[in-house]
Amino acid sequence: MTTPPSTLQPIRRPIRELPDELISQIAAGEVVERPASVVRELVDNALDAGATQITLRLQAGGVRLIGVEDNGSGILRSELPNALKRHATSKIASLSDLESVGTMGFRGEALAAICSIAEVSLLTRVDTPDEPHGWLLDGRSGELQPTARAPGTTVEVRELFFATPARRKFLKTDATELAHCIEAVRRHALARPDVGFAIWHDGKLVAQWRAVAGGGMDALRQRLADVLGDDFVQQAVALNWPMDAPDDAGAQRLRVWGFAGVPDAARSRADWQFAYVNGRYVRDKTITHAARSAYEDVLHGHRQPVYALFVSLDPTRVDVNVHPTKIEVRFRDGREVHQGVRHAVEAALAVPRSGTTPEPVDTVPAPAWTPPARQDGFAFRPREPEIGHRVSDVAALWGYGSGEASILRQAQDERVAARTDFVSTDHLDSVRAEPVEAPTHPQPLPTGDWPLGRAIAQLQGVYILAENTQGLVVVDMHAAHERIVYERLKQQLDDQQVASQPLLIPATFSATPDEVATAEDCTEVLKTLGLEVTALSPKTLAVRAVPTTLAQGDPVELARSVLAELGLHDASTVVQRARNELLATMACHGAVRANRRLTLDEMNALLRQMEVTERSDQCNHGRPTWRQVGMKELDALFLRGR
């Protein structure tokens, strides 16, 4: 009868030191996942050597051959034998160097790990009078011999995983592995417009990006267009935070720059999200969350934004030594980084694209225009907007007193005023079945300095048709006005402190040590959010007060959500999101409805408001508010020019 596994006695094995080759193979298992991992490490070294041109040569997707050539500084003959040894590097020499890494590579384990699972040769030459020729080092035998070469370094890796055939079985097809290698180089290329890259596969050039002269945002814009395509740049907005940061600002202060795709450019997958920290491509939850939260108010459904974001900060404030492949980092102050990224993206997206002038037809600026006075002697007397909440109801919901309620009343008055800027509600019913009124102004409206042009008609009581220098503009009037009202309401209430309502019986719950520590460290932040959370014991927290707007919800669930976000980010967005949902509901009910006939004056007033309202390119639900149809598209519809 077989002895049950639970009764088997463990076999005692002696503790012994592992051989160097096995240590390197274990390290290779962490560092080298596929050919693209080797490509990333070798390109890192080439960039650290100051290369301005890097050429990658592959065979069989990188399995048979990976060759990386550069024109960098090269390696001295006396130092060459150390290049393939474990933990041999020129980039760090002390703990302080490790805590302030400013290079792409630093551990000195990549070449040794690669050499343990593949055949490696290293050809290099330093451009000095003492080195009239290059040197070739055989990684397997250690043999060193002179050879001809221009200044720089070439590393060749052949027969990857020949020493560990089991790992080789996990590789995909050559085409798949090639795609991963190209992606690895592409990530480097986005961060270094000043460096040229070329990729050859089986003797054919498959990708090439030439070095971009100059620097700053213009060089980055050109490199993004070369790597990701012109469509990415045309549908992206530049960002630079803080606003006063020059393009060549150092990394001693937090700076965020790059390009963020407009909501219309969002994709179904998060495959065009590139984030860099001090020039290193990373996958970081803090940056990803911050960028995604900046799109909350403008992105429709579950679409994924596209962006290329670059974060620079003091190297001592970020730990890059937390992952074998250096793909993850840890920030000393993650909340600061989260706040910086979110503010940078939000500020860039807030500027309406409809406020960008589309090449005026002349250089004479169009005069400022406002809706003219009614010629029939009647003034605008709007009826009460159709909203779901009266001021008194909303004030009670938010817990405002009589003085605070005036803020909401002022916000509602502002919303009504916004509507009466272009909607004459006292006579709409009488003109629903009649044609749209002719404009009261004698001269046609100029279009040169007005990005959304001048209104020419209303379609089915839903869309406004306007003419600008590029062609036809189609506006969803309800969606556009909804965003205008929503932004005005937010502006009115942004500076108000969140009202808090004490709980009759505190809600207690078992908390983790992290939650208790966060509650104790963030007491003031919690108060500004309308929450009061205190510790009853090392394992128990009590919720004593919650925001008035969320008084009917689950206080424990709210507290857990807020503490979880405070543990990772600058401040919780839970309460802000709830507030925005209420304001969005008010804006939706207060916006002009479909099937309402507007005069041309009223339509033009709406277009002018859209041009100066933040985020007016999308409604509160993330849908677009307007579309441009160019003359080329219209000509194509009617086969003009064919």
PyMOL commands that set and color helices and strands:
alter all, ss='L'
color gray80, all
select helices_A, chain A and resi 5-7+20-31+35-48+60-62+80-84+95-98+110-117+165-168+174-191+216-228+230-234+263-265+285-294+315-317+334-350+353-355+391-398+402-420+428-431+477-493+513-521+523-528+548-550+555-566+574-590+600-612+631-637
alter helices_A, ss='H'
color red, helices_A
select strands_A, chain A and resi 53-59+65-70+119-125+134-138+144-147+152-158+196-201+204-209+236-241+255-261+273-277+280-282+307-312+318-319+330-331+454-459+463-468+471-476+500-510+532-537+540-547+626-630
alter strands_A, ss='S'
color yellow, strands_A
deselect
rebuild
show_as cartoon
